[in-house]
Amino acid sequence: MLTMAQVENQVKLFSLDEQLHLLAYIANTMKSRASSTVLPVTKGQTKRHAGGLTGDFYMADDFDETPDCFKEYV
């Protein structure tokens, strides 16, 4: 496990662009952790059912077709 001082020393070696990417990653991680609270299941709650996300995802009609750029390898 790294100490905070060791982490700071490593980050100082990064370019400015890498530091900005790291900060964006940390901010995104913190935001997603705050929004992903897991509630415990208690008596009386309904059970999950299949198809709850129907219509939320799209798959292209040609999903299983080999792209032209890979046809020479197949």
C-alpha positions as CSV (number, residue, x, y, z in Angstrom):
1,M,0.0,0.0,0.0
2,L,1.4,3.4,-1.0
3,T,1.4,6.3,1.4
4,M,-0.1,9.6,0.4
5,A,3.3,11.1,0.0
6,Q,4.4,8.3,-2.3
7,V,1.2,8.9,-4.4
8,E,1.9,12.6,-4.6
9,N,5.5,12.0,-5.7
10,Q,4.3,9.6,-8.5
11,V,1.7,12.1,-9.7
12,K,4.3,14.9,-9.9
13,L,6.1,12.7,-12.5
14,F,3.0,12.8,-14.7
15,S,2.6,15.3,-17.5
16,L,-0.1,18.0,-17.0
17,D,-2.3,16.1,-19.5
18,E,-1.9,12.9,-17.5
19,Q,-2.6,14.7,-14.2
20,L,-5.9,16.1,-15.7
21,H,-6.9,12.7,-16.9
22,L,-6.2,11.3,-13.4
23,L,-8.3,14.1,-11.8
24,A,-11.2,13.4,-14.2
25,Y,-11.0,9.7,-13.4
26,I,-11.1,10.4,-9.7
27,A,-14.0,12.8,-10.0
28,N,-16.0,10.3,-12.1
29,T,-15.3,7.5,-9.7
30,M,-16.4,9.6,-6.7
31,K,-19.6,10.6,-8.6
32,S,-20.5,7.0,-9.5
33,R,-19.8,5.8,-6.0
34,A,-22.1,8.4,-4.6
35,S,-24.9,7.5,-7.0
36,S,-24.6,3.7,-6.5
37,T,-26.1,3.2,-3.1
38,V,-27.3,-0.4,-2.6
39,L,-30.5,-0.7,-0.6
40,P,-31.0,-3.8,1.5
41,V,-33.9,-6.1,0.6
42,T,-36.5,-6.1,3.3
43,K,-39.7,-8.1,3.7
44,G,-42.6,-6.9,1.6
45,Q,-40.5,-5.8,-1.3
46,T,-41.3,-7.3,-4.7
47,K,-38.8,-9.6,-6.3
48,R,-37.0,-8.7,-9.5
49,H,-38.5,-9.9,-12.7
50,A,-37.1,-10.6,-16.1
51,G,-37.5,-7.9,-18.8
52,G,-37.2,-4.9,-16.5
53,L,-34.9,-3.1,-18.9
54,T,-36.7,-4.0,-22.0
55,G,-36.3,-1.2,-24.6
56,D,-33.4,0.4,-22.8
57,F,-30.8,-1.3,-25.0
58,Y,-30.3,-1.4,-28.8
59,M,-28.4,-3.9,-30.8
60,A,-27.7,-3.3,-34.5
61,D,-29.3,-5.7,-37.0
62,D,-25.8,-6.5,-38.4
63,F,-24.3,-7.2,-35.0
64,D,-23.2,-10.8,-35.9
65,E,-21.8,-10.0,-39.3
66,T,-18.1,-9.8,-39.8
67,P,-16.9,-6.3,-40.5
68,D,-15.3,-5.8,-44.0
69,C,-11.9,-5.0,-42.5
70,F,-11.8,-8.4,-40.8
71,K,-13.1,-10.6,-43.7
72,E,-9.5,-11.4,-44.9
73,Y,-8.8,-13.0,-41.5
74,V,-11.8,-15.3,-41.4
